[in-house]
Every structure is written in C-alpha cells, then in structure tokens.
Amino acid sequence: MRYLRRLYKHFLGGLGVFGISLCFLIFSCSQKLPTAPQSKIAASSSLGSVPYAPPHNPRGGLTDADVGDDDSEIPADTVISFDPGKMDSTEMEVGAAVFRTVSYDGDTIAFPIGNGSKDTAFLICPRGALKKGTNVTLNLKGDVMRTTDSTMLVAMYNFLPHGLVYEKDCYLVQPARFKNGTLLALSWYDTLSGKWVQESICPVDNGRVVFVIKHFSIFGAPLEALSSGGQ
C-alpha cells in the first residue's frame, strides 16, 4: 500500500511539472516574433525613405497606386509641365553625377538634384530591365533650374547613355512640392525633332511623384511651385 501511495505522489508531481512546462511553451509561442525590416534606402531629403527595388520584384517594389498611368487620356489643361522657352540658365544649380554599373538583376540608385543636400531622386531599375549578360554603366545627373517668371523650379535630368532602351519600365522617383493630387508631367528632349516630348504623368502623393521611364535621355519635370505658380 505504501508503494502505491509513493507511486501516486510521484505521478502527481510529474504531472505538475509537465503542466507548468506546457503553459510556458504556449505563452512563448503566443508572443509575436520579431521580423527583419524591409530593405530601404534612406535619404536626407523631402522624400524620407523610398522602397528598395528587390531583384525578384518586376515592378521595382512599387504598387500600381505609386505609378502614374501615362496611357490614360488626361486633359492637357489639368497637367502641369514646364515651358522650355521660359528656363533661366543663369539660375541653375548643378548636381553631382552618380555612376553605377547595372546588370540584369537591377538596382536602385540615389542621386542628388542640384548642388545642395535638400533633394534626392531615385532611379529604380527592376530585375529584367536589362537583358541577361548585359552590364551597363549608368551616369545620372540632376540639376535645378528656375523659370524666367520665377513661378517654378524645374528638375533637369541627364541620363547616360542616351538612347538606352529598357526591356521593362524603370521608375524615376523625385520630390514634388505641389499640392497633393496635382498632376505633373515628365518630358524628354528629342534631339531629332528638337522638341520636348511628354514621357509620363503622375499625381503628387505626399510630396513625391513616381514617373515611368522607358529609355535614357535628357528629362525635365516640375520640382517646386514658387509663389502662386503651379498651384
């Protein structure tokens, strides 16, 4: 009889230890495990931070809501663009050129707009924008010009090599100090016709625009509305 009592006590003790261990295991599993933060490129500009373009993401890490629909029919009088005939070349901030070799895997490249640290633009080249086995050294440069009537600052880009055409759309992300929802146009300079041609239209969203670009050239886009201009 003593043997049975002793065995019963051991059984209860073991059951208690098992119960405590089980409770601890359930509590531990119920806690949210930390996850690795999403890769981002930080910028000391009005953009804050911009999503990095993961090589496996064909849209460069951006959603449809981020990208302007340049295929839709938008009335021209609702879009703000710059007038090439009203650019003041004496009021220009020259930005430093940034060089980067890009392959089939793609990349996200940050570069300054103008000679200060106020504004930073990003070129997002998704995976597959260049053909496999291709390595191209890109030269990205952004300047700032003022219009002669002092109503607007314009970002002027020179992307080399000129004429480089992508297999997939790339994205130019830039600051835009206009009212939220304002439609801005990115234009490129056609050296054959000597005219500026509209490339992409995008609405301003929290101080930035994301333009679609399909090739390398000289580009220009409104950057900031001065006084009452561009509002």
C-alpha positions as CSV (number, residue, x, y, z in Angstrom):
1,M,0.0,0.0,0.0
2,R,2.8,2.4,0.8
3,Y,4.4,1.6,-2.5
4,L,1.1,2.6,-4.3
5,R,0.9,5.9,-2.3
6,R,4.5,6.7,-3.2
7,L,3.9,5.9,-6.9
8,Y,0.7,8.1,-6.8
9,K,2.7,11.1,-5.3
10,H,5.4,10.8,-8.0
11,F,2.7,10.7,-10.7
12,L,1.1,13.9,-9.4
13,G,4.5,15.6,-9.1
14,G,5.4,14.7,-12.7
15,L,2.0,15.9,-13.9
16,G,2.5,19.3,-12.3
17,V,6.0,19.8,-13.8
18,F,4.5,18.8,-17.2
19,G,1.6,21.3,-16.8
20,I,4.0,24.2,-16.0
21,S,6.2,23.4,-19.0
22,L,3.2,23.2,-21.3
23,C,1.9,26.6,-20.1
24,F,5.3,28.2,-20.6
25,L,5.5,26.7,-24.1
26,I,2.1,28.1,-25.1
27,F,2.9,31.5,-23.7
28,S,6.2,31.6,-25.6
29,C,4.6,30.7,-28.9
30,S,1.9,33.3,-28.5
31,Q,4.4,36.1,-28.4
32,K,5.0,37.9,-31.8
33,L,8.4,37.0,-33.2
34,P,10.5,39.9,-34.5
35,T,10.7,40.1,-38.3
36,A,13.5,41.5,-40.4
37,P,12.8,45.1,-41.5
38,Q,12.1,45.6,-45.2
39,S,15.2,46.8,-47.1
40,K,15.0,50.6,-47.7
41,I,17.3,53.3,-48.9
42,A,17.3,56.3,-46.5
43,A,17.5,59.8,-48.0
44,S,18.1,63.1,-46.2
45,S,15.5,64.8,-48.4
46,S,11.8,65.6,-48.5
47,L,11.2,62.0,-49.7
48,G,12.2,60.4,-46.4
49,S,12.8,56.8,-47.5
50,V,12.0,55.1,-50.7
51,P,11.3,51.4,-51.2
52,Y,14.3,49.4,-52.5
53,A,13.7,47.6,-55.7
54,P,14.0,43.9,-54.9
55,P,15.6,42.0,-57.8
56,H,12.7,39.5,-57.7
57,N,10.0,42.2,-58.0
58,P,9.3,43.1,-61.6
59,R,7.6,46.3,-60.5
60,G,10.6,47.6,-58.7
61,G,9.0,47.3,-55.3
62,L,6.2,49.8,-56.2
63,T,2.5,49.2,-56.5
64,D,0.1,50.4,-59.2
65,A,-1.0,53.2,-56.9
66,D,2.5,54.6,-56.8
67,V,3.0,54.7,-60.6
68,G,1.4,57.3,-62.8
69,D,-0.8,56.0,-65.6
70,D,0.7,57.7,-68.7
71,D,-1.6,55.6,-71.1
72,S,-4.9,57.1,-69.8
73,E,-6.4,60.1,-71.6
74,I,-5.9,63.1,-69.3
75,P,-6.9,66.6,-70.4
76,A,-3.8,68.6,-71.1
77,D,-5.0,71.6,-69.2
78,T,-5.1,69.6,-65.9
79,V,-1.4,68.6,-66.2
80,I,1.5,70.9,-65.0
81,S,4.6,70.8,-67.1
82,F,7.4,73.2,-67.7
83,D,7.9,75.6,-70.6
84,P,11.4,75.0,-72.1
85,G,11.2,78.6,-73.6
86,K,11.0,80.1,-70.1
87,M,14.0,78.5,-68.4
88,D,16.6,80.8,-66.8
89,S,20.0,79.2,-67.4
90,T,21.7,81.8,-65.2
91,E,19.6,80.4,-62.2
92,M,20.8,76.8,-62.2
93,E,22.1,74.5,-59.5
94,V,24.3,71.9,-61.0
95,G,24.1,68.5,-59.4
96,A,26.9,65.9,-59.0
97,A,26.9,63.0,-61.4
98,V,26.5,59.5,-60.0
99,F,27.9,56.4,-61.8
100,R,26.6,52.9,-61.3
101,T,27.0,49.7,-63.2
102,V,23.7,47.8,-63.5
103,S,23.1,44.3,-64.7
104,Y,20.1,42.1,-65.4
105,D,19.4,41.9,-61.6
106,G,18.5,45.6,-61.5
107,D,19.3,48.2,-58.8
108,T,18.0,51.3,-57.1
109,I,20.3,54.4,-57.4
110,A,20.1,57.6,-55.4
111,F,21.5,60.8,-56.7
112,P,21.2,64.5,-55.7
113,I,19.1,67.1,-57.5
114,G,21.1,70.3,-57.6
115,N,24.2,71.2,-55.6
116,G,22.7,71.0,-52.1
117,S,21.6,68.1,-50.0
118,K,17.9,69.3,-49.9
119,D,16.6,66.9,-52.7
120,T,17.4,63.4,-53.7
121,A,16.0,61.4,-56.6
122,F,15.9,57.7,-57.2
123,L,16.2,55.6,-60.3
124,I,14.6,52.2,-59.9
125,C,15.7,49.6,-62.4
126,P,13.8,46.3,-61.7
127,R,15.2,42.9,-62.5
128,G,15.0,42.2,-66.2
129,A,15.1,45.8,-67.3
130,L,18.4,44.9,-69.0
131,K,18.9,41.7,-71.0
132,K,20.8,38.8,-69.3
133,G,24.5,39.1,-69.7
134,T,24.3,42.9,-70.1
135,N,26.2,45.3,-67.8
136,V,25.8,49.0,-68.4
137,T,27.4,51.8,-66.5
138,L,24.8,54.5,-65.9
139,N,25.6,58.2,-65.5
140,L,22.8,60.0,-63.6
141,K,22.8,63.8,-63.1
142,G,20.1,66.1,-61.8
143,D,20.1,69.9,-62.0
144,V,17.7,72.5,-60.8
145,M,16.6,75.5,-63.0
146,R,14.2,78.4,-62.3
147,T,11.7,79.7,-64.8
148,T,12.1,83.2,-66.0
149,D,8.9,84.3,-64.4
150,S,10.1,82.8,-61.0
151,T,6.9,80.7,-60.6
152,M,8.5,77.3,-60.7
153,L,11.7,75.3,-60.0
154,V,12.3,72.5,-62.6
155,A,14.4,69.4,-62.2
156,M,16.5,68.7,-65.2
157,Y,18.0,65.2,-65.7
158,N,20.7,64.0,-68.0
159,F,20.7,60.2,-68.0
160,L,23.5,58.5,-69.9
161,P,24.0,56.6,-72.2
162,H,21.4,58.4,-74.3
163,G,19.1,56.1,-76.3
164,L,19.4,53.2,-73.8
165,V,16.0,51.3,-74.0
166,Y,14.8,49.0,-71.3
167,E,13.1,45.7,-71.6
168,K,10.9,46.7,-68.6
169,D,9.7,50.1,-67.4
170,C,12.0,51.8,-64.9
171,Y,10.9,54.4,-62.4
172,L,12.1,57.9,-61.5
173,V,11.1,59.0,-58.0
174,Q,11.6,62.6,-57.2
175,P,10.3,65.2,-54.7
176,A,7.5,67.4,-55.8
177,R,6.5,70.5,-53.7
178,F,3.0,70.9,-55.1
179,K,-0.5,70.3,-53.7
180,N,-1.4,66.6,-53.2
181,G,-3.0,65.2,-56.3
182,T,-1.5,67.7,-58.7
183,L,-0.7,66.0,-62.0
184,L,2.9,66.6,-63.1
185,A,4.4,65.7,-66.4
186,L,7.9,64.4,-67.1
187,S,9.2,65.3,-70.6
188,W,12.2,64.3,-72.6
189,Y,14.2,66.1,-75.3
190,D,14.0,64.6,-78.8
191,T,17.3,65.6,-80.5
192,L,16.0,64.7,-83.9
193,S,12.9,67.0,-83.8
194,G,14.4,69.5,-81.4
195,K,11.2,69.3,-79.3
196,W,10.3,68.2,-75.8
197,V,8.0,65.1,-75.7
198,Q,5.8,64.0,-72.8
199,E,7.1,60.8,-71.3
200,S,4.9,60.2,-68.2
201,I,2.2,61.8,-66.0
202,C,1.9,61.2,-62.2
203,P,-0.1,62.7,-59.4
204,V,1.7,64.2,-56.4
205,D,1.4,61.9,-53.4
206,N,2.8,63.2,-50.0
207,G,5.5,65.3,-51.6
208,R,6.7,62.9,-54.3
209,V,6.0,61.6,-57.8
210,V,6.9,58.3,-59.4
211,F,7.4,58.7,-63.2
212,V,7.7,55.8,-65.6
213,I,10.7,56.0,-68.0
214,K,11.3,53.7,-70.9
215,H,14.6,55.0,-72.2
216,F,17.6,57.2,-71.3
217,S,17.6,60.8,-72.4
218,I,17.5,64.4,-71.2
219,F,14.4,64.8,-69.0
220,G,12.7,67.7,-67.2
221,A,9.9,67.8,-64.6
222,P,8.3,70.4,-62.3
223,L,10.0,70.3,-58.9
224,E,8.5,73.1,-56.8
225,A,5.8,75.8,-57.2
226,L,7.0,79.2,-56.2
227,S,4.6,82.0,-55.0
228,S,1.3,81.3,-56.7
229,G,2.7,79.4,-59.7
230,G,1.8,75.8,-60.4
231,Q,-0.8,75.6,-57.7
